[in-house]
Amino acid sequence: IILNYLHSVYHLIMGKWDPFPGFHKLAEVLESLALVSILIYMLLSLGLVKKYQKSLLDTVSNIAKINLQWIKQILIVLTLSFVAVLVFLGFGNGISSTELLYQWEAHKSTILLPYACMLYWLSIHGYRQAQTITLSKMKGSESGLRNGDSSKIIARLKYAMEYDKLFRNPELNLSCLSKAIGISERAISETLNGELQKNFHQFVNEYRVEDVQEKLKNPMNAQLKILSLAFDSGFNSKATFNRLFKAHTGLTPKEYKSQNVKEKHLLGRTIRY
């Protein structure tokens, strides 16, 4: 970056006069190499974000507030932008006419300045919007589970969900659950993934959806908003609740409630008859 600025100042002072062509060529080469380096880091960053999002599903029950889709969008935009800049520079370096080259350089500067401003804005905006958590290594023994351990752990997990209703805590994560039932995070994760073929996020949210279903069947809750019932069951995002509810039941929350009302109405008519 420093060399690039020195290069720009050099052209600003010298204009068309080029007493140090070696410096000019070196700056151009390093500028191009820097862009290639940035492209590589963009791709590596996309991989890290993907890995992070996958890890979240094994650790937390609600990911609405730590959704990094905006970071992926920025990285994709930056990657495409730097590809465009490389093409832009390559086209400029292919111009043989001196007069055309200086016109190109002047035109390039007017484009790169707002582009640089955009990059600074994206960086500041991203820093202010960052919503991430630190994923610590799962605590517990490195060895596999012993025979019979899995069934005991599953029983403890079901008791914690069905009787203690831990899923109603919107901030519930693997660490909290581990402390509540006295079983290591690693053992819980291995049991969920190995025995139930579910990650932590799926396991907890299935209980939340079923809890909302029970509440919607209860006539006492007929006047309450569906979203209010969802929040009481541990959800903290309307979009996430709607998506998971439909994935689990095949119906939207409104459709499920409407169908339940119709079934009760038909049942009431049958009983009276």
C-alpha positions in Angstrom: 0.0 0.0 0.0 2.8 2.4 0.9 4.6 1.6 -2.4 1.4 2.2 -4.3 0.9 5.6 -2.7 4.6 6.6 -3.4 4.0 5.5 -7.0 1.0 7.8 -7.2 2.8 10.7 -5.6 5.7 10.1 -8.0 3.4 10.5 -11.0 1.7 13.5 -9.5 5.0 15.3 -9.1 6.8 14.2 -12.2 3.9 14.1 -14.6 5.0 12.8 -18.0 8.7 13.0 -17.0 9.9 9.6 -15.9 13.5 9.8 -14.6 13.4 6.5 -12.6 11.7 4.0 -15.0 13.0 1.1 -12.8 11.0 2.3 -9.8 7.9 2.7 -12.0 8.2 -0.8 -13.3 8.8 -2.3 -9.9 5.8 -0.5 -8.4 3.6 -1.8 -11.3 4.8 -5.4 -10.8 4.3 -5.3 -7.0 0.9 -3.7 -7.4 -0.2 -6.6 -9.6 1.3 -9.2 -7.3 -0.5 -7.5 -4.3 -3.8 -7.9 -6.1 -3.1 -11.6 -6.7 -2.2 -12.0 -3.0 -5.5 -10.2 -2.0 -7.5 -12.5 -4.3 -6.0 -15.6 -2.6 -6.8 -14.1 0.9 -10.4 -13.5 -0.3 -10.8 -17.1 -1.2 -9.2 -18.3 2.0 -11.5 -16.0 4.0 -14.6 -17.4 2.3 -13.5 -20.9 3.3 -13.0 -19.7 6.9 -16.5 -18.1 7.1 -18.0 -21.3 5.7 -16.2 -23.4 8.3 -17.2 -21.0 11.1 -20.9 -21.1 10.1 -20.8 -24.9 10.1 -19.1 -25.0 13.5 -21.8 -22.7 14.9 -24.4 -25.4 14.3 -22.6 -27.8 16.7 -22.3 -25.1 19.4 -25.2 -22.7 19.6 -29.0 -23.0 19.3 -29.7 -19.6 17.8 -27.6 -18.2 14.9 -29.8 -15.3 13.8 -27.7 -12.7 15.6 -24.4 -14.2 14.4 -25.3 -14.8 10.7 -22.3 -13.9 8.7 -24.0 -13.8 5.3 -23.1 -10.1 5.0 -19.4 -11.0 5.3 -19.7 -13.5 2.5 -21.4 -11.0 0.3 -18.7 -8.4 1.0 -16.0 -11.0 0.2 -17.6 -12.0 -3.0 -18.0 -8.4 -4.1 -14.4 -7.6 -3.3 -13.2 -10.8 -5.1 -15.0 -9.8 -8.3 -13.8 -6.2 -7.9 -10.2 -7.2 -7.7 -10.6 -9.5 -10.7 -11.9 -6.4 -12.6 -9.0 -4.3 -11.4 -6.5 -6.9 -12.6 -8.2 -6.9 -16.0 -8.2 -3.1 -15.9 -4.5 -3.0 -15.2 -3.7 -5.6 -17.8 -5.6 -3.7 -20.4 -3.6 -0.5 -19.5 -0.3 -2.3 -19.7 -1.2 -3.6 -23.1 -1.4 0.0 -24.6 1.7 0.8 -26.7 1.0 4.4 -27.6 2.6 6.8 -25.1 -0.2 9.4 -25.5 -2.9 6.8 -25.1 -1.1 5.4 -22.1 -1.1 8.8 -20.2 -4.7 9.3 -21.0 -5.4 5.8 -19.7 -3.4 6.5 -16.5 -5.5 9.7 -15.9 -8.7 7.8 -16.5 -7.6 5.0 -14.2 -6.9 7.4 -11.3 -10.4 8.8 -11.5 -11.8 5.3 -11.2 -9.4 3.9 -8.5 -10.0 6.9 -6.1 -13.7 6.2 -5.6 -12.9 2.5 -5.6 -10.5 3.0 -2.7 -13.1 5.1 -0.8 -15.5 2.2 -1.3 -13.1 -0.3 0.2 -12.5 1.9 3.2 -16.3 2.3 3.7 -16.8 -1.5 3.5 -14.1 -2.1 6.0 -15.5 0.4 8.5 -19.0 -0.8 7.9 -18.0 -4.4 8.4 -16.1 -3.7 11.6 -19.2 -1.9 13.1 -21.5 -4.8 12.0 -19.4 -7.7 13.2 -21.4 -10.2 15.2 -19.2 -13.1 15.9 -18.5 -15.4 18.9 -15.3 -17.2 19.8 -15.6 -20.9 19.4 -13.5 -22.6 22.1 -12.4 -26.2 21.7 -14.9 -28.7 23.1 -14.0 -29.7 26.7 -13.7 -33.3 27.6 -11.8 -36.5 26.9 -10.2 -37.0 23.5 -11.1 -40.7 23.6 -14.4 -42.1 22.2 -17.5 -43.0 24.3 -17.6 -46.3 26.1 -20.4 -48.8 25.5 -23.6 -47.7 27.2 -22.5 -44.1 27.6 -24.5 -42.9 24.6 -27.8 -44.2 25.9 -27.2 -42.6 29.3 -26.3 -39.3 27.7 -29.4 -39.3 25.4 -31.6 -40.0 28.5 -30.0 -37.0 30.3 -30.4 -34.8 27.3 -34.1 -35.7 26.9 -34.8 -35.1 30.5 -33.1 -31.7 30.3 -35.3 -30.8 27.3 -38.6 -32.4 28.2 -38.8 -31.7 31.9 -36.3 -28.9 32.6 -37.3 -27.1 29.3 -33.8 -25.8 28.8 -34.5 -25.2 25.1 -36.7 -22.2 26.2 -33.5 -20.3 27.0 -32.8 -18.4 23.7 -29.1 -18.1 24.7 -28.7 -21.9 25.2 -25.4 -23.2 23.8 -23.4 -26.4 24.2 -21.3 -25.0 27.1 -24.5 -24.1 29.1 -26.1 -27.5 28.4 -22.9 -29.3 29.4 -22.8 -27.5 32.8 -26.5 -28.1 33.4 -26.4 -31.9 32.9 -22.8 -32.5 34.1 -21.6 -34.1 30.8 -18.6 -32.9 28.8 -19.2 -30.8 25.6 -17.3 -33.4 23.6 -19.4 -36.3 24.8 -22.7 -34.4 24.1 -21.5 -33.5 20.6 -20.3 -37.0 19.8 -23.6 -38.5 21.0 -25.8 -36.0 19.0 -23.8 -36.5 15.8 -23.1 -40.2 16.1 -26.3 -41.6 17.7 -29.0 -39.1 16.7 -27.4 -37.9 13.4 -28.1 -34.3 14.5 -26.1 -31.3 15.3 -26.7 -29.2 18.5 -28.7 -26.6 16.6 -31.1 -29.2 15.1 -31.5 -31.0 18.4 -32.6 -28.0 20.4 -34.7 -26.3 17.8 -36.8 -29.5 17.2 -37.9 -29.2 20.8 -38.7 -25.5 20.3 -40.9 -26.2 17.3 -42.7 -29.0 19.1 -43.2 -26.7 22.1 -44.8 -24.1 19.8 -47.0 -26.8 18.3 -48.3 -27.8 21.7 -49.0 -24.1 22.5 -50.9 -23.6 19.3 -53.1 -26.6 20.1 -54.0 -25.1 23.5 -57.3 -23.0 23.3 -55.9 -20.8 26.1 -53.4 -19.4 23.7 -55.9 -18.7 20.9 -55.7 -14.9 21.3 -51.9 -14.8 21.6 -49.6 -13.9 18.7 -47.8 -16.9 17.1 -44.5 -15.0 17.3 -45.0 -14.4 21.0 -45.4 -18.1 21.5 -42.2 -18.7 19.5 -40.2 -16.3 21.6 -41.5 -18.0 24.7 -40.2 -21.3 23.3 -36.7 -20.0 22.8 -36.6 -18.6 19.3 -35.2 -15.1 18.9 -35.8 -14.5 15.2 -39.1 -14.5 13.2 -37.4 -15.6 10.0 -35.5 -18.5 11.7 -38.7 -19.6 13.5 -40.8 -19.7 10.2 -38.1 -21.5 8.3 -37.5 -24.2 11.0 -41.2 -24.6 11.7 -42.0 -25.3 8.1 -39.0 -27.6 7.7 -40.2 -29.7 10.7 -44.0 -29.7 10.1 -44.3 -29.1 6.4 -46.6 -26.1 7.1 -46.1 -22.5 8.0 -47.1 -21.5 11.6 -50.3 -19.8 10.3 -51.2 -22.8 8.2 -50.6 -25.1 11.2 -52.8 -23.0 13.5 -55.6 -22.7 10.9 -55.5 -26.4 10.3 -55.7 -27.1 14.0 -58.7 -24.8 14.4 -60.5 -26.5 11.6 -59.9 -30.0 13.1 -61.2 -28.8 16.5 -64.3 -27.3 14.8 -65.0 -30.5 12.9 -64.4 -32.6 16.0 -66.9 -30.4 18.0 -69.6 -30.7 15.3 -69.1 -34.5 15.3 -69.4 -34.7 19.1 -72.6 -32.6 19.1 -74.1 -34.7 16.3 
